Amino acid sequence: MRGLRFLLASGLASLVLWPACTAFDNAEDLLPKSDAGIEAGGSAASDGGISGGSGFPSGGTGNTSGTAGTAGSGNTGGSGNTGGTAGTGNAGGSGNTGGTGNTGGTAGTGNAGNTGGSGNTGGVPPECNGPADCADGNPCTQNVCTSGSCQNTFEPNGTDCGNNTVCDGVETCDGNGNCKSGTPPQVNDGNACTVDSCDPVTGVKHVAVPVNDNDACTTDACNTATGAITHTPVNTDDGNDCTVDSCDPATGVKHTSVPNVSQCGLSCPASYHPTGYNYSSSCGSCCNNNHATCAYNCGASFTSCGLSCPGGYHPTGYSYSSSCGTCCNDNRSTCAKNTGSSFTSCGLSCPSGYHPTGYSYSSSCGTCCNDNRSTCAENTGSSFTQCGLSCPSGYTATGFSYSSSCGTCCSNNRATCTKV
C-alpha cells in the first residue's frame, strides 16, 4: 500500500510516494523540513485549490483545520492552542490532515514566548512618590518615602502631638508611637461670681458675671462663695447738714445746699433762724422791720438775730448788727452746735443734755452782770455736781454744797445729782 501526500508549494502540487511498509513515528515525519513548507501549507489553507482534490475529501476537511492553524499564527496565545485542538480533530479524519493540525501546535509553541509579556509585573507603580503618600494619621510617627517605599518610624519621646487645643493638656509622644494625654488646665477658679471657660487657643478664661443693674443709686456686688448678686443703696449722706442729699438713678448722688427762705414777721419756720430783718410793703406798713430772712439751722456755728439760739445750739457771744435792728446794743447771737463733752455758753443755764458746772464773766456775753457765762458739761455717768439746787431729767439731787465757782449769793449753791 502506498501513501500519498499532496504538498502545496508556490502554487504547485506534488505527489510523493512512500513504500507501504514505511513507518512514521509521528505526523511531523510527513511534513517537509522546510519552514517554507509550513508557510505554504498556511497559504494552502486559505487556497480553495486544495479543496478541489477530489481524491481526498477528508483531507480537504483537514485542510480546513489547517485554516485554524493560520489563526494560531497570530500568536495571541490562547488562539494557538485552539489550533492544537484542531489537530486533534484531524486525528479523527485523515492522518495527513492531522499533520497539518500539528503545524498549528508548532505555532502554539511560539505563544509560549508571550509569557514574557506577563513579565510586565516589573511595571507595578511604586508605593509612594513622597512623604504625603506615607501618612498614617499617627502624629507620633515620622513618615518618609525612600525609593518608592514608605518608612514609618516612631517620633522621639516628648515630641508634641497636640490636637490643636490647650484645653485638654499638652499631649506628647511616648517614643513607642503612642500619643499620651496631657494634664488639662484647671478651669474652675472657685469663684461663684465668674463664668469659667477654656478657649482652644488662648486657654482658660474667667469672666465676671454681670451684676450692674444700671441704677446709679445702688452698689452692685456678687458673693464669691454663693454667687448671690446684691444691689445695696448707696450712702447719700455727705455729713454736711447744710445740704439736702438725694440720688438720681441716672446721674447718681446729689448734695444740694438748703436755700434760705423769707417770710413776713420777725420769726422763722422750724429748723430756720433769722439772719436779718427788713421792710417789705407786701408785709404791711406798720413797722420799719416787718420781714425776716431765714437760714437753715446747720453747720458748726452761725449767727442769729436775737439773744438766743435754736435747739441744738448754744450762744457763745453777743454782738450788734444793723441787719438785726437798731433798738439794742447787743442784738445778735453767735450760736455753736452742742457737741463735745463740755463747752461754755452765755447765760446761767445750759442746753438740754448738759448741766452748769461753774459760772464766769465774759465781755462777749454782755456787761450787765458779774457772772454771765456758764461752763456746761454733758449729762453722763452715774453722778455729777452742778451749779444750782436742781438736777436734770433722769437724775435726782442727793446733796447740796457750796462752790465759789457757782457764785457767792448763797451758802448752798451746788447740787450732787445721781442717776435715777
Secondary structure, 3 states (H helix, E strand, C coil): CCEEEEEEECCEEEEEEECCCCCCCCHHHHCCCCHHHHHHHHHHHCCHHHHCCCCCHHHHHHHHHHHHHHHHCCCCCHHHHHHHHHHHHHHHCCHHHHHHHHHHHHHHHHHHCCHHHHHHHHHCCCCCCCHHHHCCCCCCEEEEEECCEEEEEECCCCCECCCCCCCCCCCEECCCCCEECCCCCCCCCCCCCEEEEEECCCEEEEEECCCCCCCCCEEEEECCCCCCEEEEECCCCCCCCCEEEEEECCCEEEEEECCCEEEECCCCCCCEEEEEEECCHHHCCCCCCCEEEEEECCCCEEEEECCCCCCCEEEEEEECCHHHCCCCCCCEEEEEECCCCEEEEECCCCCCCEEEEEEECCHHHCCCCCCCEEEEEECCCCEEEEECCCCCCCEEEEEEECCHHHCCCCCCCEEEEEEC
